Amino acid sequence: MRLQTRMRLIRLAAIAIAAPLLTLPESGKASEQVTAKQIFGGIELPSRAAPAPYGFYSKGCISGAVALPTDGPTWQAMRLSRNRRWGHPLMISLLEQLAHDAPKVGWPGLLVGDVSQPRGGPMMNGHASHQIGLDADIWLTPMPDRRLSAQEREDLPFTSMLRKDKFLTVDSRLWTPSHARLIMLAASYPQVERVFVNPAIKKKLCDTWTGDRSLLGKVRPIYGHDAHFHVRIKCPVGASGCKSQAAPPPGDGCDKSLAWWFTPEPWAKPKTDPKKPAPKPREIGISDLPKSCVAVLKAPSVPSEGEVTYSGAATPVAAYASAPAANTPAAMEAGDPADIVPAEVPIPLPRPLGQ
């Protein structure tokens, strides 16, 4: 079965589940027999409301989301069947700005992956974050010089930047200086809070980047992210329901915190007691999300996708200039393990080739 058909069937099933639950009471407790991802994954259009993110990147929702156009002069949206081209207008504005600036650093255009669902929230598959419309994935594959068909956008495979025969090593046959310039361009925008990449890519940047290294601290190592990079922007000014993330630690991040990723510890399987069955992961319910998300779910939909497809009328990026300081602890919030490392991280010994 083609991925496009499979994704469509998943969404149709989610819609069937979600439809009767959109009359749930304000508490949201009537929906606890159904997971939040089933409900949010079954909604086709955003709410008719002012743009507002609620909660944290990995536990929240968004009202008034707008859609990234499927095509632009220097971008193409991918995996259209997922219906994840939605985000806060400032996120969509940032994607269009990055796409516009990318050719200046030698990158022909963006292939844009998942942003968020129409009303954010947990997804049926693929992500723990991307829930409040302030995250987006950019493929590390340059945009081709032609428009891809809808089926090609479903079928085009991801290309990992890593060697298959060597532990956490960027493949020099695939990696180019323009990859580095694109990632660092994304990190250069003031509204961008973090850019997540694979630890091997972070190390490659640490070893080779000769431009402004003050921006390297925004580029954070994390599991996966070897075929795409993940851009996260700050909570918009005045968005009182949005939970900010602490600023990245000082420095360029090319230190012990990066070296930790090259030890066995991050990749070790968790120790389990063979006599005890592994606990079943608890699914997030509606009551686990901010209370505002019930209202977001119940709000009427916009009439059509076309009416809320972004057209450049978002709040100016300069709105971030007076952004309030993050009110979270110095450690990263749970759900984003990139910076959750021991205070003292040993420098690893060189790992043998092929491991």
N, C-alpha and C positions, 0 to 999 in steps of 0.2 A: 504494500500500500504506500503510495506516495506521501511524503511528509506533509504536503499541503492538505491532502484529503484527511490524513490522520489528525492534524491540528484542527481542521474544521469540525470533525466529529467530536473532538474533545470540547471545543467551544460550544457546540450545539447542546451537548450533554450538560455543560455548566449552565447554559442559559435556561434549560428546562428546570434545573434545580433552583436557580436564582429567582426565577420569575415570581413564584408565590411568596418568596421571602422579602420582597420589597415592601411589604406591608407590615414588617416586623415592628414591635413596639420600640419606644425610645431606648429601653434598656438593651435591646438586641438579644436578650436571653432566649427568645423563642427559636433562634437560629442555631443554638449550640449543637444540635444534632448534625448540622452541616458545617463544614469548615469555611473559614473566611476566604480561602483561595477559590473554593467552588463558587461562592457568591460573586466575588469581584471578577473572577475569570469569565463569568457569564454575562457581564454587562457590556453592551456594544458601543454605547455612546457616553460622553461625560455629562455631568450635571450642568444645568443652566444656572450658573452662579459666577461670582467673581472668583478669579484664580486664588486658591489658598491651599497650601500644604498643611497637613495635620499629622503630628507625631514625628517619628524618627525615620531615617532612610530605610531601615529594615523592619519597621512596624508602624504603619500609618496609611494614609490615603490622601487624595487630592480632589478638591472641587474645582470646577471651571477649567479643566485641562484643555489644551489646544493640540491639534495634530501637526506633525511635521509633514509638509507635502511629500508625496512619494518620490518626486523628482525635482531637482533644482539644477541650476547651471553647473554646479560642481558637487552634487551629491545625489545618491540614489538610496532609498530606503530598502532594506532587505527583510526577508521572511514576513511578507505582508500578511499572511494568513494568521499570524499570531495576534494581530491587532494591538501592537505595543508601540505605536508611533506617537503616543500621547505624553504630554508633559506640561509643566508650568511654562507660561510664555517666555520667561527668562531663560529656561533651559533650551527651548526651541530656538530662541534668538541666538543663544551661544553656539548651537550647532550650525546654524546658517552662517554665523560670523567665522567659525572655524573653517567651514567649507569654502567660504569666500577667500580666506587668507591662505589656505593650504597650498594653492599653486605657487604662491610667492616663496615657499620653502622647498619647491620641487616635488610636491605631491599633487597628482592630477585632480583628485577629488575624493570625497568620502563615500564609503559604503557604511551606512548607519544601521546598526543593529537595534536591539531593544532599548526603548526609553522607559515607558511605563504603560500600564493599562489605562482605559478611559477614565476610571476613577481611582487609579492606583491600587493599593492593597496588595496582599500576597498573590503570587502567581501560581498557576497550576504546575509549572515546572520551570527550571532554569535559574532562578534567582532567589536570594534571601532579601536583597535590597531592592532598589528600583520601585519603592512603594509610594513615594510622595512626589514623583514627577521631577526630581532634581538629579537623577542619574541617567547616563546614556553610555552605550557601548559603540565604539568605532572599530571597524575591522582593520587589521593590519595588512589587508589586501587593497591595493590602490584601485580606484574606480576605473573601469575600462573606458575606452574611447567610443563606446556606443551604449545605447540604452538596453539594459537587460530586460528580458521578458519576465512576466510574473512567475512563470515556472522556473526560469533560470535563477530568480531571486530566492526561490525555495530550495533549489537543488545545488547551487554553487557551494562546494565544500569549503570549510575553514582551512586555512593554511597556518600550521604552527611555525613559529620562528625558532623552535628548538631542535637540536639534533636528537635523533632517536637513539643514537648509540653512545651518548655521553651525558652524564648527569648534569642537569641545569646548565646547559651550554647553548648559547645562541648559534644558529647555523649561519655561518658567514656566506653561504651560497644564496641565502634568502634575505638576510638582513642588509639594509643599505643605510647610508647616512641620512637619506630622506625620511626613513622610519624614525630615526632619532629626532630630526628636526620637527616632524609632525607632533610627536609626543611632547616635546619641549614647548612647541607653540601652544598646545592645549594648556600646558601648565602656566603659561605666561599671562593668561587673562586674570584680572583681579577677582572676578567672581568665582573662579574655579578654586575649590577647596582642596581637592585631591585628584590625582590621576593614578589609578591602580594598574600595575603591570606585573608580569611574572617576575619572580626574583632574579632569574637569569637576565632578563631585559634590563632590570634596574642596575644590575652589576655591569652590564655592557655600557649603559649610559655613564655610570660612575667612572669606568675605565677610559672612555673615549670622548666624552662631551667636552668641548673646548669653548663653548659659549658661556653665557651667564650661569654660573653654577649655583647661584642663590635660589634658583627655581627647582633644583633637584630635590629639595626637601619635600616638595609637594608630590613628587612621584614616589608612590609607596608600593613595596613588594607584597604580593599576596598570591595564594594558590591560584592555579589556572592562569587565565589572562595571557596566554602565549600566542593566541591567534587574534586577539583584539585587546584594546585598552579601554578602560572604564573612566569616564569623566564624571566628577561629582561637583556640583556647585553649592554655594552657601545658601542658608535660609534667606529668603528675600527680606529686605528691610520692612519692618512692620508686621511680619507674619508671626503673630504671637503664638499661634498653635503649632509652629514648626520648632522642633527640638534641634538645636545646633550641635555640631560636633566640635570637639576641641581642635584647636589649631595643630598642625603637625609639629612634632618636636623640633627644636632648633637644629640648625646644621643641614648638611646636604643628604643625610641618610646613608652615606657610604661608610658605615661604621659597624660596630658590633651588632647592631640590630639587623643589618643586612647579612652579616656573616652567619648569624644564627640560622638563616634559611639554608645554608650549605652544610649544616650538621644533620645527623639522622633524626634529631628530635622533632622537627615539624612534620616529618613524613612518617613517623612511626605509627603503627596501628595502636589504638588504645588498648590497654590491658583489660582483659575481661576474665571473670571467674567462670570456668567451663561448667561449674555446677549450677550456675544461676543463668536463666534465660536473659538475654539482653532486653532492657526495657524498650518498649515501643515508643518511638518519638511522639510527643504530644503535638497534635496539629493546632495551629492558631485558630481561635474562634473569634467571632465578631466582638465579644465582650473583652477580648485581650487588646483590642485596638483603642485608640482615643475615642471618647464618646461622640465626638463630632462626626466620626465615620458612619454612624448610624444615619445621621441627617444627610450625609453625602450620598449614601445608598438610596435613601428615600426621595431625594430631590428629583424633580422632573428632568428628563433628558433634553438636550438640544435637539432641534428638528432633524438635523442631518450633519454628517461629517464635514461636508463642504462648507457649512456655515461657520465652523470653528477650526478650519484649517488655517494655520498661521500665515499671516500675510505681511508681517513686518510692523504691526501696530502695538507691539508689547511695550511694557514699561522699559525705559532706557536702561542700558547696562550701568550707567552712572549711578543708578539707585543703590548700588552696592558700596559706593564711596563712604557712606556713613554707617555701614553695617555695624550693629552692636557686637561686642566681643562675645565669643562663645561662652555659655554658662555651664558647660560640661566639665568634668574633671580632666586632669591632664592626660589620663589614660583614655584610650579610645573606648567608645561605647560598645557594649556587647553586640555581636552580630557582624562586626568588622574586625577580623582577626589580624589584619595586616600589622598592627602595632602592638598586639598583645604578646609580648615576649618578656622573658625574665629581665629584671633590672640589670643583672650582670650576665652578659652572654659570652661564653668562651669563643675565642677565635678558633675555627675548625682547622684541623690538619688537611693537607691536600688530599682529595679523594682520588683513588685509582681510576684510570680511564675505564669507561664503560659502566661505571657504577653511579 
